[in-house]
Amino acid sequence: MNLSHVRKVAKELNIRPEQAESVVVLLDGGATIPFIARYRKEVTGTLDEVAVTAIRDRMKELKDLDDRRAVILESIEKQGKLTLELKQKIEAALTITSLEDLYLPFKPKRRTRGMIAKEKGLEPLAELIFRQDPSFDPGGEALKYVDPAKELKDVSAVLAGARDIIGEWINENAESRAKVRELYLAKGKFHSRVIKGKEEAAVKFKDYFDWQEEVATAPSHRVLAARRGEKEQFLLLRIVVAEAVALQLLKEHFLKKSSLPSPSALEVDMALEDAYRRLLAPSIENEVRLVTKEKADAEAIQTFIANLRQLLMAPPLGQLMVMGIDPGLRTGCKVVCLDQQGKLLTYQTIYLAQSEAREREAAEVVGALVKKYNIAVIAIGNGTASRETEAFINGLKLKDVKVMMVSESGASYYSASEVARREFPDLDVSVRGSVSIARRLQDPLAELVKLDPKNIGVGQYQHDVDQSKLKQSLDDVTMSCVNMVGVDLNTASAELLMYVSGVGPALAKNVVEFRNANGRFRKRDNILNVPRFSMKAYEQAAGFLRVIDGDNPLDASAVHPESYPVVERMARSLNCSLPELMADDRLRARIDLKQFVTEAIGLPTLKDILSELAKPGRDPRARFEFVHFKDGINCIEDLAKDMALTGVVTNVTDFGAFVDIGVHHDGLVHISELSDKYVKHPSDIVKLHQKVSVVVKDIDLVRKRIALTMKSR
């Protein structure tokens, strides 16, 4: 552990050094973020998951910085050019950028014009010119270097070579690069334009055909959109600054002040302008492109994280019998029936809009299935033919049966995945899709963990951002959600179990195989019989696993087994049993928590325990709410301006919220249309899956775009 890093992180996060140190010790020991935040509050001073994650990520950044620093020092030392002053500068560098600036003159690179000039022996002349001595005559000195054999046929060729060397010195100067970089970041502008002749093909990037925006203030979604247009070869994208301003910065830094510019200064001035245009400007532009991309990535990832958390934490329908329908007019609708735990009971195909006879047959099939399996809710995928299917089902007037449209985004990915093939090896992909649609309604978290989050459709340019950072962030939020809700040890899939703290894919697979071979777990600690399930894994996982109706009532709660003795002491102090303590509010109200404080367990954990005893294993997710779309509005052509509709928020981005209004194409409520008041970010107004009232503002049938508003009319 690097204690200087720990102190630095603590200062940056405004926490005590001992808090940061405790987190680092726990992380290095294999503890997970959910475990640390939930069950080690006394050790960390009640730091939450956000703080623990920030400590982990910042410590990694500092380690990566140190690793790069070591590589640079070793490289320069091997070249025999590591001076004490340079070493001190490198050791004092606080960012990767400043490190790379210092390393640039020593970095191995392809053969340059400056290198060629040095090979011809022009470096001494370049040094004399760079001093800008008013009495020095560059032309006279250059005569000594004229040598046709070295392609230095005259004075102008010699001076040009010397200027190439000076230009590279200017380009590689850390201070000047920092100044120009700062100029680009503060005053630079993005400028994109459409590639001539591609206007029609690039219509989706129409907003960027002639786009200009300040680098300092350009929103991440516009930066990523312009970059995508460039990547797809529809747009030309540049970052530009006023050349005169940049050159003036460099001249103030490199040209010596005098009333009359000397001949040497004029040579340096020419070298400077060439260096800026040929070397420095393109190099800094590329750096700033990278910096702005990283910033846009970070913002896009944060948006994705917020959306994914809301999606995974969406209200579950609960344990009801559900029918799932994947709509299809030509190939038929795949109908499945699931029991309360999501087990597939049966599946059939029905055909709509083909003939009256087939529709009568479909009605009979659906009616019979609803009656046979006591179906409470019918889940219909919201893709093609969904509204027609919904209208058909509603027309059956099934008593006491709710009908719900469910997002099928990503269902096709699941259907063709290894997970789906392993679960339903003999089923058609469309039947697997119907099962996924129905299960999403029953328990979104348990079903969506089977998908790569990037395919769920709640991100913003998720395929364009840094994929390793995105994966880390999405894994973090998935693990956070799974452990916050808790997992039923006897029903959870391997895909859900793998996100439990301390488990992972291999142990999750072992748990399911052991359960299939040996039956239900009666107690939490029975999991220690699973092959390769260690005490360390048990410590991390136990509090997040639930055993419902097991031998110990505490196993159904979030109370960690390490705290069972203290709960038993509470019960003994009140002369009652554990079930009585958990069932009686009055008994728990008599507990004086201070009497149960020990070196290992303090008040924060004791308060958590008491809260958990009141509602053991409670689900932190909100209550489920049914949404009904407007009848008769089935496709985009059915819409009209000023039409009032009910919708469901399906995605929240930096620039607005997308809303499903039941026409197969989500409408966009731009951030400026979310409220009558100023909105800093759409997430301040709407959340994923929220039911909202909207009004159609505009319809673009060509681009299939719907503009909506939530402002008062």
C-alpha positions, -999 to +999 in steps of 0.1 A: +000+000+000+013+035-009+005+056+021+012+089+002-014+079-023-038+071+005-033+105+020-037+122-014-070+103-021-083+111+014-076+148+008-092+148-026-124+130-013-125+151+019-124+120+042-100+110+070-068+092+059-076+062+082-110+058+063-092+056+030-066+033+044-092+009+058-109+007+025-077+000+006-068-027+031-102-043+027-101-041-011-066-056-012-078-084+010-105-093-016-135-076-001-161-063-026-176-028-026-211-039-016-197-059+013-175-031+026-203-005+024-229-027+040-210-048+066-178-029+075-193+005+084-174+007+117-141+000+099-146+027+072-165+053+092-198+045+073-185+052+038-210+044+011-206+025-022-199+058-041-170+067-017-156+032-017-157+031-055-140+065-058-112+053-035-106+022-056-106+040-089-084+069-077-059+045-062-057+026-095-052+059-114-023+068-091-007+034-094-010+036-132+007+070-130+035+056-109+039+026-133+042+050-163+066+072-144+089+042-137+089+032-174+098+067-185+126+071-160+141+037-170+139+046-207+156+080-203+183+065-180+191+038-205+197+066-231+221+082-206+202+115-206+186+114-171+198+146-153+190+153-117+168+182-127+148+161-152+144+133-127+130+157-102+105+171-127+094+136-137+090+126-101+069+157-093+046+153-123+010+149-112-007+138-144-001+115-173-001+145-197+027+163-178+047+131-177+043+126-215+053+162-221+085+157-202+092+124-220+085+136-255+121+148-264+134+113-253+106+092-267+116+068-295+101+081-327+103+076-364+130+095-384+121+132-385+133+162-405+150+174-373+168+141-369+180+142-405+194+177-400+212+165-368+227+136-388+241+162-412+258+180-383+236+210-381+228+209-344+256+233-333+244+259-358+208+254-345+220+260-310+238+293-320+207+306-338+184+296-309+204+318-286+193+348-307+225+368-301+219+402-319+256+401-331+254+366-345+252+362-384+233+330-392+240+333-429+277+338-424+279+308-400+258+287-423+284+290-451+306+267-431+281+239-433+274+240-470+282+205-483+265+192-515+275+156-505+251+160-475+224+176-497+234+210-482+239+227-515+236+263-503+230+286-472+192+284-475+193+246-473+216+248-443+194+273-425+162+253-434+178+222-417+187+243-386+152+256-384+139+220-385+159+212-354+147+243-337+111+236-346+113+202-329+128+218-298+098+241-298+074+213-303+089+192-276+091+220-250+068+209-220+059+245-210+049+257-245+029+225-251+011+231-218+003+267-229-010+257-263-030+228-248-046+252-223-055+276-252-072+247-271-092+236-241-102+272-231-108+288-265-108+260-290-139+251-311-153+219-326-161+223-362-177+196-383-190+196-418-205+170-441-183+153-467-193+166-501-216+142-519-227+123-488-254+147-477-283+122-485-266+092-469-256+112-438-291+125-431-290+112-395-261+135-389-278+165-404-274+186-373-236+183-377-234+193-414-220+227-403-216+225-366-195+247-344-193+247-306-168+257-279-146+228-267-151+240-231-189+238-231-198+212-258-222+186-243-209+150-243-237+137-265-229+162-293-192+154-291-198+117-294-224+122-322-199+142-343-172+117-336-195+089-348-203+108-379-166+111-385-160+074-378-187+065-403-170+087-429-199+112-432-183+141-414-150+160-412-143+170-376-117+194-364-107+213-333-094+248-342-081+279-324-072+313-337-037+307-351-026+343-344-033+339-307-014+305-305+016+319-324+017+350-301+018+327-271+047+308-286+066+340-296+063+354-262+078+322-248+106+317-273+115+350-290+139+373-270+126+408-267+145+435-285+137+468-303+150+454-336+146+416-343+180+401-349+187+378-379+187+349-355+154+358-340+139+360-375+152+324-381+136+313-349+104+331-358+102+312-391+110+279-373+083+286-347+056+292-373+065+261-392+067+240-360+033+252-349+015+245-382+034+212-390+040+197-356+025+214-325-010+222-337-018+187-351-003+171-320-022+192-295-054+189-315-051+151-313-044+154-275-075+176-270-096+153-291-085+125-267-092+147-236-126+157-248-134+121-258-125+109-223-147+137-208-176+128-231-171+091-223-171+098-186-204+117-188-220+092-211-210+063-188-225+082-158-257+086-178-257+049-187-250+039-150-279+060-138-302+045-164-291+010-158-295+013-121-331+025-126-338-003-151-324-030-129-342-016-099-375-014-117-405-026-097-411-063-100-445-076-107-440-103-081-449-140-080-478-142-103-487-165-132-477-146-164-483-151-201-456-137-224-462-128-260-436-120-286-457-103-314-455-112-350-480-109-379-463-130-406-446-157-385-472-156-357-471-146-321-451-168-297-471-173-265-456-188-233-470-194-199-448-191-168-454-201-132-447-177-102-410-185-102-406-179-140-406-216-149-418-223-185-450-243-184-460-244-220-457-225-253-478-221-285-480-200-316-510-180-326-517-161-358-534-127-360-545-105-390-543-134-414-579-147-414-610-146-393-606-184-387-571-181-374-580-152-351-609-172-337-585-201-331-560-177-315-587-164-292-596-199-281-560-208-275-553-177-253-586-181-234-578-218-227-543-210-215-554-182-193-580-205-176-557-235-174-528-217-158-547-191-139-528-163-157-529-130-139-510-108-163-502-109-200-468-093-210-466-082-246-432-072-262-433-037-275-418-044-309-435-048-343-472-056-342-473-050-304-502-026-305-522-049-328-515-078-305-525-056-275-558-046-292-565-083-299-559-094-263-579-065-249-608-074-273-610-108-256-621-091-224-604-116-202-617-112-167-593-102-139-563-103-164-541-073-167-523-065-200-489-049-199-465-037-227-429-047-219-397-034-235-382-062-256-349-043-261-321-068-260-345-098-260-332-109-293-296-109-279-307-130-250-326-154-273-295-162-293-271-161-264-252-190-248-272-184-216-305-189-234-293-220-254-281-235-221-315-228-204-337-238-233-316-259-257-346-273-276-366-240-280-368-217-310-352-183-304-385-165-307-400-187-279-369-179-257-377-142-264-412-146-252-400-162-220-375-133-215-403-107-220-426-124-194-397-128-169-388-091-173-422-083-159-420-107-130-385-096-119-365-072-142-333-076-122-332-114-123-338-114-161-317-085-173-285-096-156-284-123-183-278-096-209-248-076-218-260-042-205-249-025-237-276-044-255-304-033-232-309+001-249-307+026-221-273+041-229-260+070-249-234+061-276-225+032-254-206+015-283-185+046-288-171+051-253-141+034-237-152-002-234-130-012-205-142+017-184-178+011-194-176-026-185-161-018-151-188+008-143-216-015-155-203-044-136-202-022-105-238-010-108-251-045-116-233-059-085-246-030-065-282-036-075-281-074-071-267-071-036-290-043-026-320-064-035-306-097-023-307-131-040-329-162-032-303-190-029-328-216-039-342-201-071-316-177-085-300-184-118-262-187-122-262-154-140-278-137-110-257-155-084-225-145-102-230-109-092-234-117-055-205-103-035-176-128-035-192-154-058-184-149-095-192-171-125-174-203-115-188-205-080-223-195-093-222-224-116-211-248-088-239-235-066-266-242-092-252-277-100-250-286-063-286-273-058-298-294-088-281-325-074-289-321-037-321-301-036-329-269-016-306-252+008-320-253+043-295-229+058-271-202+045-240-221+057-250-252+037-234-233+008-200-242+023-207-278+010-206-265-025-172-274-042-146-246-039-169-224-018-144-210+008-150-193+041-137-161+025-164-163-002-190-171+024-180-141+044-185-118+014-217-135+001-237-147+030-254-114+039-267-110+004-281-145+000-316-153+012-330-187+023-367-183+024-386-207+048-354-222+060-343-235+094-332-201+107-355-171+101-324-148+100-313-165+068-342-148+050-328-114+060-299-091+053-284-097+087-250-112+082-243-145+099-214-130+118-240-108+136-264-137+145-249-140+181-258-104+188-294-109+176-296-140+197-284-119+227-311-094+220-337-121+220-324-136+253-324-101+269-361-099+262-368-136+270-383-142+236-375-164+205-360-151+173-393-153+154-410-134+182-384-107+182-387-103+144-425-103+145-431-079+174-425-041+170-430-036+207-403-061+217-378-044+194-386-010+207-374-021+241-339-028+229-312-004+240-286-007+212-258+007+233-259-024+255-249-045+225-220-024+212-187-044+210-153-038+194-165-055+163-201-042+161-209-005+166-241+015+165-242+018+126-244-020+122-267-024+151-292+001+137-290-018+103-298-050+122-328-036+140-341-021+108-337-054+090-355-073+118-385-051+113-388-061+076-366-091+070-355-095+034-376-064+023-373-055-014-360-020-018-377-016-052-408+005-057-443-010-062-453-021-096-476+002-117-496-007-148-495+017-178-521+018-206-514+034-239-540+054-258-564+032-278-563+036-316-527+050-317-506+021-330-480+036-354-463+069-361-487+077-389-515+078-363-500+107-345-509+143-349-495+176-335-509+186-301-521+151-294-520+143-256-507+109-247-496+087-218-461+072-221-433+054-202-398+068-200-374+043-217-341+061-217-327+092-201-298+110-218-280+143-213-302+160-239-336+147-229-358+117-223-371+091-247-407+080-241-426+050-254-460+061-265-470+028-281-461+035-317-429+014-320-407+045-322-399+063-289-405+100-289-380+125-275-387+151-249-358+175-253-344+188-221-359+222-229-393+206-231-393+187-198-405+215-176-416+251-176-387+258-154-349+255-161-337+219-160-300+212-153-303+175-162-332+154-174-327+130-145-338+158-122-373+156-137-378+120-150-367+085-142-366+053-162-400+035-163-418+066-150-453+071-164-456+106-179-481+127-198-468+141-230-480+162-260-468+156-296-448+187-306-436+176-341-434+145-363-406+137-388-419+107-408-388+105-430-364+101-401-390+084-379-386+110-352-412+122-327-407+154-307-427+155-275-432+181-248-441+179-211-445+217-207-479+230-196-500+241-226 
